[in-house]
Structure formats: structure tokens, C-alpha cells
Amino acid sequence: MTGKIVIITGGSRGLGRNTAINLAKRGVDVIFTWRVNEQEAEGLIRECEALGRRAAGFRLDTGEVHSFDGFVEEVLRTLQSWDRERFDYLVNNAGNSLHVSFTETTEEQFDSIFNVHVKGVYFLTQKLLPLMIDGGRIVNVSSGLARFTLPGSSAYGAAKGAVEVLTRYLAKELGTRGITANVIAPGAIQTDFSGGIVRDNPEVNKTVANMTALGRAGLPDDIGPMIAALLSDENRWVNGQRIEVSGGMFL
């Protein structure tokens, strides 16, 4: 994978950060987006550079489609500064969360989830495709909540279900360019997502462990290496697939 370039949305923390580091270890240069914490973004750049790779981070809210043209211009300038015209991999990882019952979910809350997880993924991928090499790879991030149900996750789970269907369409329609598209579905992971509830709340952590075949909640290191491996040439024939990475939740 040495010499390849990846774009990761939501790359400054959690699963995105772990994915970036694991790809950097494999010789991949990293372009990533961040939304809130610039210091975390700068820290990731330093960490990738310490591994001998180039890295660049740009602030982007993936729920704001109108900002995508500016981001694409930043990507193009970065590629040119790296003496490249195209990038190789796209990981649509950025996300927000919502834990509200179906009867109490507002239209504003619904739109916030779907703008980031569906509309943002759809149109950012569309905007970036002209800069992706033929034979490139796309990995979208879903959730176990698209397969099983937990009260309070109707909007989030429905959005992730849409991402899974979209991924199959990408695999079909982009196959003429040799581009693969797959979706991974993590289970509950100990990050700061959803306010860090799985990581920081012992009761929630124990509940997750009890419903998981391997007997614990997931860690970022359970996900980042898997995405890196899926992007590698060894998995070039995997296409249009949903791969759950949950340790066996709700089997």
C-alpha cells in the first residue's frame, strides 16, 4: 500500500483516527477531515508524520453539502503539492449520534442525522469521484444498529440502513471504473462517540459485553486495522459487501 493516499472523514478522533494511523503504518498518506478540535487534528498530522507519511487535515461538517466544493479544492491542492493528481481510497466515517425515541424524534433531529450519514456520504463521494483513481476503493461506515434494534435509535439506524443500500449501488455503478465499495458495521466501540457512553459508563459497558459473543465492548484497535486490511490489495475481490465488526453482538 506504500505510496497510496486515503481520504478519511471524521479522521481526527475515534475510529477515523485509528484507521488513519493504521493506514500510515502501511505506507499510506492521509487526508482527513475534522469538525471541532483542531488540536486533535494537528496531533494526528504529527503522528502520521512520525510514521514517515504525509498528512493534511481540513475542517469540514459533512452535513453541510454546500461546503463540499471548497473541500474538494483543498484536496486537489494537497494532491498537487504531493505531486499526485488522484487519490486511492475513501473512508466515509464522519458521524453524529442521536438517542431519542421514535415518538419524540423531531424533524430537525432527523435531518441532522440524515444530512451527515446519508446526504453527506452520497454527495461528498460524488464530488470526490473525479479525483479518485480507477481501481480505487470506498469503505462506508454503518452500524450494527442497521441489523438489530435498540430503542431510541430509529433515525440513526435507518440512516445507516440507507448507507448500506447506497454502498451496493456504488459497487454496481462504479464497477466500470474498477472501483470497489464496501460497508463495515462496527458494534458498540469505546470511543467518545455518543458522549463516550460505552467507554465511560460502566453499566453500559457491561451491558454491551454481555450481549457480545467475545464478552467485551469493542475498541478502536478492533476496527482501524480491519478497515486498513479491507482497503489492501489482498481484498480486491471483496465488493458490495456488508461486513459487521462487532465481536458477535446479538448472535
N, C-alpha and C positions, 0 to 999 in steps of 0.2 A: 504493500500500500504506500510505500515511500514515494513522495512527490505528489500525492493526491491532495485535493482541497475539499473540505467539508464546510457547509453552512448549517449551523445549528441554531434554531430559535429557542429562546429561553435558556441560553447556554451558560449563564454566569453562576448558576447555583443548581443544587439538587441533581436530578438525573441528567440534565443537559451538561452540567459541569463535568460530571463523572464520565459522560460519553466523550466530551472534548478531550479530557486528559487521556483516556484510553486510546483514542484515535491518535493523539500526539505521540504516545508511546509507540505506535505502529508506524510513525513516519508521516502522518497526515498534518497538513497545515489547516488552521482553524479560523473561520469567520463565524462570529456568533452575535446574537442579539441579547440585549439586557433591557430591563424596563425601569427598575427602581434604584438599584445600588451600584453606583459607578465604581466604588472601591472594590466590590466583589469582582466586577468586570476587569478592572486593572490587575487584580490578583491572579485571575485566570490567564491573562496575557503573559504575565511574568512566569507563571508555572509552565505554560506551553513553551515559552522561550527557553526556560531552564532545561527542557527536554530536547532542545535543539530544533524546535519548529517555529514557524512564523504564526502569529495570531493577531486578529483585529476584532474589536467589539464595537457594536453600534447600538445606540438606544433605539428601540422600536416597540410600539404597542401593536401586537398582531391583530388586535381588534379594530384597528383604525386603517381601513383599506386605502384611504386617501394618502397615507404616508408611504405606501409601498414603492412608488416611483422614485422617491428620494433615496430610499434604502437600496434599491437596485443600482442607482447611480453610484452610491458608496461602494457597493460590491464590485462594480465594474472598475472603479478607480483603484481599488485594492488589488484586484486581479492584475491590472496593468502594471502596478508598482511591483508585483511579484513576477512580472514577465510571463503572465498567463492570459489567455483570452476566455477560458472556460473553467468552471469548477466541476467536481466529480460527484459529490454526494450531498443530499439534502436531508436533514433530520428535522421534521416538524414536531417540536417538543413543547413549545411555549403553551402555557395553560393557566387558567384560573379555576377556582372551585366554588361550589355552592351547595349548602346543606339546608334545604328548605323543603317542606312537604309540598306535594303536588297542589293541594288546595290553596296553599298560601304563596306559591311562586308568582311573582309579578311579571308583567311583560318586559319591564326594564331588566329584571334579573335574567329572564330567559334570553333576551337579546344579548346581554353581556356574555353569557356562556357561549351562545351560538356564533357570535361575532368572532370570538377568539378561536374556538375549537373547530368550527366548520367554515364559515365565510373567510376567515383569515387564512386557514390552511389552503382552501380552494384557490383564492386569488393570489396569494403570495407564491404558491407553486407555479401558477400560470405565468406570473410576472418573471419568475426566475428561469423558466424553461429555456428561453433563448440563450442563456449563459451557461446552461448545463451541457456537458459533452454528450454525444451519442454513446450509449453504453453506460450511462450514469445510473445512480441508484437513489431511490427515495425510500425513507423509512418514516412513517407516520406513527404517532404515539396515541394509543387508545387507552382502555382501562378494562379491568375485569368487570366493571360495572356495566359494560355493554353485554355481558353474558349472564351475570346473575344480578339480582336486585337487592338493594338495601334502601329502606325508607329515607326519603329526603334527598335522593339523588336522581330524580326523574329527568330534570333538564340536562344535567351533566351526562348521565348515562345515555340519553337519547342523542346528544351531540356526538358522543364517542361512537355510538352505533352508526351515525351518518358518516363519520370519518372512515369507518371500516368499509362501508359500501363504496365511498369515494375511492378508496385505495384500490379496489378491484377494477374500477373504471380507469384509473390511471394506468394500472398494469396493462389493461387491454388496449387503450388508446395510444399509449406511449411505446408500446412494444415495437412499432415500426422503426423507432429510433434506437432500439436495443436497451431502453431504459426499464429497469425493474422497479416495482413499487410493492412494498410490504408494510404491514402494520403490526406493531407489538403492543401487547396489552399487559402492562405491569399490574400486579396486585397492590396491596397496601404497602407502601415503602416508607421507611423512616427518614423523611426529609422535612423541610419547613413548609411543604405544601399543605394547604388547609390549616395554616397556623401551627404546623408541626404536631398535629394531634396524635398521629401514630407514633412519632418519636418521643414526645414529651408527656403523654398521658398514659400512665402505667396500666390503667384499666382497659383503655382502647388497645394498647399494645398486646395485652394478654388475650383479649377477645380475638384479635387478628391471629395470634399464634394458635389459638385453639381451633380455628376454622381452617388452618393451613396444614396440609399433609406433612410438611417438613418441620412443623412445630415452632415457627417463629415468624415475625414480621420481616419483610424484605429490607434490604439495604441498597443504597445506590450502587455499590460494587457488584450487586447481583444483576444490574441492568446495563450499565455502561459497557462492560466487556461484551455482553450479548449483542448490543447494537453494533459495536465495532466489528464483531465477528460476522454479523449478518451482512455488513457492507463489504466484506472482503471478497476476493475473487473465488474463494472456496465455496461461497454460497451463491454463485452467479446464476444458478438454475432455479433458485427459490424466487417465486414471483406470484404476486396477487394473493399472498397468504396472510392469515391472522395467526400470530404466534403469541400465546399467553405466557408470561414470565412471572408467575405468581407463587411458585413453590407448591402449587397444588391447592388453591383455595376452592372451597365448596365442591370437592370432587364427589 
